Amino acid sequence: MNTLRIEEMTWVQVKEAMAQGYRRVIFALGSTEQHGPHLPLATDTLIGDMLALRIAEKLGNTLVAPTIRPGCSEHHMNFPGSLSISSDLLSALARAYCESLARHGFESLLLLPSHGGNFPVVKRIVPELQNLSAKVIGFSNLAEFQQVIDGIAARFGVTPSESGAHAGCSETSLILAEHADLVHMDQAQVGFIGDFIALAQNVKASSAGLELRMDDISPLGVLGDPRGARAELGRELLEGLAERLTTFYREALGSRP
């Protein structure tokens, strides 16, 4: 097979792949949202594309469906170009993907959020999809995802604050690994450095329950310091994340081929 990506195959090739044992599909849930002055709005989608393909290769017998591009990104909407859909719409899109693939006879469907705002949606909808003929598995532990990133970044001398949670050193390195032409390192600037989770909780508490927006934390739209980003770190991050996620899906699949 020349590709594992369903959208690059003909229907005949998909049918042949299934006959050869490719009865599993993975797809990411990404976003189209700002990632600072230096990264493309497709950052989370590109990361989802890269990870889904690597996981499919490691698992074997797995095809890759197109990444869902818009995500739950309301907190980025003060930055031009960002797109956001509701959690209900994202849930409906994911369900439509799963229902379509199950109808074709795929037996296992793997959901991979690659944007922070999509993790809670995956956690909520996976139990609702257990009535399908295919087994649906979703990774929804954002804290673990970030821990893997920070652990690998630390080996390169990058602190968690520099690594960041949005457009910092680690995300910038991930895009440099395979899409360097889309990165504007001359525009890379340090963003918010510190405990953004505690800050977010404090701002939300003092705002009468209003939703926190990214520009409340960083006018640049950056959490972390992207200036030390490098492709070598990005490649290590891709491999480390793919390995951990493959382990998760393999354990959740149990005895399924």
Secondary structure, DSSP 8 states (H G I E B T S, - for coil): ----BGGGS-HHHHHHHHHTT--EEEEEE-----BTTTB-TTHHHHHHHHHHHHHHHHHSSEEE---B---S-GGGTTSTT-----HHHHHHHHHHHHHHHHHTT--EEEEEE-SGGGHHHHHHHGGGGTTSSSEEEE---HHHHHHHHHHHHHTTT--HHHH-SBSSHHHHHHHHHHHGGG--GGG----B-S-HHHHHHHHHHTTTT----HHHH-TTS-BS-GGG--HHHHHHHHHHHHHHHHHHHHHHHTT--
